[in-house]
C-alpha cells in the first residue's frame, strides 16, 4: 500500500515538473535545454520536500510511540509499587499470624507437658492409694533377734529367702540346681564385716521388733529420661514402720538390722518383692524397670550374691526390667568370690547400677569390667556444689567418659527446675529426684498375693 502511494506521489511530482517545463518551452519560448533543466530542478525540489515531510511524519510517529511506551512503563511502575505494598502487607500479616500460631503452639506444648506430669503423678499416686499388706516373716528373723537359736540357725536364716528346701542333710549341703550354671568361684576368703556404729538398745529393740513383725514397706521413686522426663525406671527403697507409727528410711534402720544380724534377710526380702512388683507391672502392660538397692551389709555376707545368682537364674525373663544397685565403695571392694557371683548375675543378662558416689574419682574401666551399666551421681556433686574439688575429670566430661564404657549417667537428688537447666550441658541421659516425684509406697494389690518370702523358693 505504501509502495502504490509512493508511485502515485512520484507520478504527480513528474507531472508537475513536466508542466513547468512545457509552460517555459511553449508559453515563454524558452529553449529546450532550459525547459528540461527547469523540469529536473522542480522534480528534485518536490522530491526533496516530500522526503523531508516523510521524515517529519516518521519522527512524529516515533515520538508518539516513545511517549506511549513511557506512559506504559510509568503505569507498570505504579502497578509494581502497588504490588510491593500488597506483598509487604501480606508478609506483615503472615508474620503476625505465625507468631500468634507459634505462641498458641507453645502454650499447647506447655499444657501437654503439665498434663503428662500430672498423669505421671497420678499413676505414681495410684500405686500408693492403699497401705502395703504385711507378710509373715520367717521365724528365723525372730530367732536371730531373740538369741534363742544357735549360731548355725542364724546363718541359715540369713539365706532362708532363697535356699530351696530339701530332704536330708546331704541335699541341704548341695547348691541349688540352678547354680550349676554359675562359673566356679575361687577359694573364698574371709569377708570384711563393716563396722556398725553404736545403737541405743531401746532403738535397736524397736527396729528389730518391727522387722520381726515384717512392717517393711516398699517405696518407688521414678527415674526419668532427660530432657523428655519420661519415666523409664523406678527405684525401690524400703521403709520400716515402728510400733509408734514412725517411719524410718533404710539408712535409719539398716545399722540396727545389721547389728541384729538380719540386714541380709531384709535385702533378700527387698529383692523378692522387687521381682513380684516387676511381674505385676508387666502383667498390666507397664514397660518400666525396677532398681533394687542392695546394702553393703548384705554384700558382706558371702552367701547373698550366691543366693541372688541362683534366685535370678529362675527369673531370667526379667533381665530387661530388674536392676540391682550397689554402693560404689562396696562394689569396688568386692572380693574375688563375690566378683565371680556378681559377674554370673551379669552373664544371666541382668543390669547393675552403682550409687553412693561421694567423689568424681571414678574407676570407669573397673565398673565396666564388673558389668555396671548405670552410675548415679548426686546433682550437687556434678555441679561442683559439694565434694567435686580435686576430681580427676571435669564434671561436664563425666557422661561422655562413662558412655565410652557403656555406662549411663543418672543425675540424682534433683530438687528444682534450675538444677535441671544447669544439668542440660552435662549430657546425663537420666535423672532422679523429688522434683519429678517423691518416693511413694506400693499399692497393696501389687503384692497382695505374697504370703511369705519363701515363695521365692517355688516362684
C-alpha positions, 0 to 999 in steps of 0.5 A, spaced: 500 500 500 505 504 501 509 502 495 502 504 490 502 511 494 509 512 493 508 511 485 502 515 485 506 521 489 512 520 484 507 520 478 504 527 480 511 530 482 513 528 474 507 531 472 508 537 475 515 538 473 513 536 466 508 542 466 513 547 468 517 545 463 512 545 457 509 552 460 517 555 459 518 551 452 511 553 449 508 559 453 515 563 454 519 560 448 524 558 452 529 553 449 529 546 450 535 545 454 532 550 459 525 547 459 528 540 461 533 543 466 527 547 469 523 540 469 529 536 473 530 542 478 522 542 480 522 534 480 528 534 485 525 540 489 518 536 490 522 530 491 526 533 496 520 536 500 516 530 500 522 526 503 523 531 508 515 531 510 516 523 510 521 524 515 517 529 519 511 524 519 516 518 521 519 522 527 512 524 529 510 517 529 516 515 533 515 520 538 508 518 539 510 511 540 516 513 545 511 517 549 506 511 549 511 506 551 513 511 557 506 512 559 506 504 559 512 503 563 510 509 568 503 505 569 507 498 570 511 502 575 505 504 579 502 497 578 509 494 581 509 499 587 502 497 588 504 490 588 510 491 593 505 494 598 500 488 597 506 483 598 509 487 604 502 487 607 501 480 606 508 478 609 506 483 615 500 479 616 503 472 615 508 474 620 503 476 625 499 470 624 505 465 625 507 468 631 500 468 634 500 460 631 507 459 634 505 462 641 498 458 641 503 452 639 507 453 645 502 454 650 499 447 647 506 444 648 506 447 655 499 444 657 501 437 654 507 437 658 503 439 665 498 434 663 503 428 662 506 430 669 500 430 672 498 423 669 505 421 671 503 423 678 497 420 678 499 413 676 505 414 681 499 416 686 495 410 684 500 405 686 500 408 693 492 409 694 492 403 699 497 401 705 502 395 703 499 388 706 504 385 711 507 378 710 509 373 715 516 373 716 520 367 717 521 365 724 528 365 723 528 373 723 525 372 730 530 367 732 536 371 730 533 377 734 531 373 740 538 369 741 534 363 742 537 359 736 544 357 735 549 360 731 548 355 725 540 357 725 542 364 724 546 363 718 541 359 715 536 364 716 540 369 713 539 365 706 532 362 708 529 367 702 532 363 697 535 356 699 530 351 696 528 346 701 530 339 701 530 332 704 536 330 708 542 333 710 546 331 704 541 335 699 541 341 704 549 341 703 548 341 695 547 348 691 541 349 688 540 346 681 540 352 678 547 354 680 550 349 676 550 354 671 554 359 675 562 359 673 566 356 679 568 361 684 575 361 687 577 359 694 573 364 698 576 368 703 574 371 709 569 377 708 570 384 711 564 385 716 563 393 716 563 396 722 556 398 725 556 404 729 553 404 736 545 403 737 541 405 743 538 398 745 531 401 746 532 403 738 535 397 736 529 393 740 524 397 736 527 396 729 528 389 730 521 388 733 518 391 727 522 387 722 520 381 726 513 383 725 515 384 717 512 392 717 517 393 711 514 397 706 516 398 699 517 405 696 518 407 688 521 413 686 521 414 678 527 415 674 526 419 668 529 420 661 532 427 660 530 432 657 523 428 655 522 426 663 519 420 661 519 415 666 523 409 664 525 406 671 523 406 678 527 405 684 525 401 690 527 403 697 524 400 703 521 403 709 520 400 716 514 402 720 515 402 728 510 400 733 509 408 734 507 409 727 514 412 725 517 411 719 524 410 718 528 410 711 533 404 710 539 408 712 535 409 719 534 402 720 539 398 716 545 399 722 540 396 727 538 390 722 545 389 721 547 389 728 541 384 729 544 380 724 538 380 719 540 386 714 541 380 709 534 377 710 531 384 709 535 385 702 533 378 700 526 380 702 527 387 698 529 383 692 523 378 692 518 383 692 522 387 687 521 381 682 513 380 684 512 388 683 516 387 676 511 381 674 505 385 676 507 391 672 508 387 666 502 383 667 498 390 666 502 392 660 507 397 664 514 397 660 518 400 666 524 397 670 525 396 677 532 398 681 533 394 687 538 397 692 542 392 695 546 394 702 553 393 703 551 389 709 548 384 705 554 384 700 558 382 706 555 376 707 558 371 702 552 367 701 547 373 698 550 374 691 550 366 691 543 366 693 541 372 688 545 368 682 541 362 683 534 366 685 535 370 678 537 364 674 529 362 675 527 369 673 531 370 667 525 373 663 526 379 667 533 381 665 530 387 661 526 390 667 530 388 674 536 392 676 540 391 682 544 397 685 550 397 689 554 402 693 560 404 689 565 403 695 562 396 696 562 394 689 569 396 688 571 392 694 568 386 692 572 380 693 574 375 688 568 370 690 563 375 690 566 378 683 565 371 680 557 371 683 556 378 681 559 377 674 554 370 673 548 375 675 551 379 669 552 373 664 544 371 666 543 378 662 541 382 668 543 390 669 547 393 675 547 400 677 552 403 682 550 409 687 553 412 693 558 416 689 561 421 694 567 423 689 568 424 681 574 419 682 571 414 678 574 407 676 570 407 669 574 401 666 573 397 673 565 398 673 565 396 666 569 390 667 564 388 673 558 389 668 555 396 671 551 399 666 548 405 670 552 410 675 548 415 679 551 421 681 548 426 686 546 433 682 550 437 687 556 433 686 556 434 678 555 441 679 561 442 683 556 444 689 559 439 694 565 434 694 567 435 686 574 439 688 580 435 686 576 430 681 580 427 676 575 429 670 571 435 669 564 434 671 561 436 664 566 430 661 563 425 666 557 422 661 561 422 655 567 418 659 562 413 662 558 412 655 565 410 652 564 404 657 557 403 656 555 406 662 549 411 663 549 417 667 543 418 672 543 425 675 540 424 682 537 428 688 534 433 683 530 438 687 528 444 682 527 446 675 534 450 675 538 444 677 535 441 671 537 447 666 544 447 669 544 439 668 542 440 660 550 441 658 552 435 662 549 430 657 546 425 663 541 421 659 537 420 666 535 423 672 532 422 679 529 426 684 523 429 688 522 434 683 519 429 678 516 425 684 517 423 691 518 416 693 511 413 694 509 406 697 506 400 693 499 399 692 497 393 696 494 389 690 501 389 687 503 384 692 497 382 695 498 375 693 505 374 697 504 370 703 511 369 705 518 370 702 519 363 701 515 363 695 521 365 692 523 358 693 517 355 688 516 362 684 
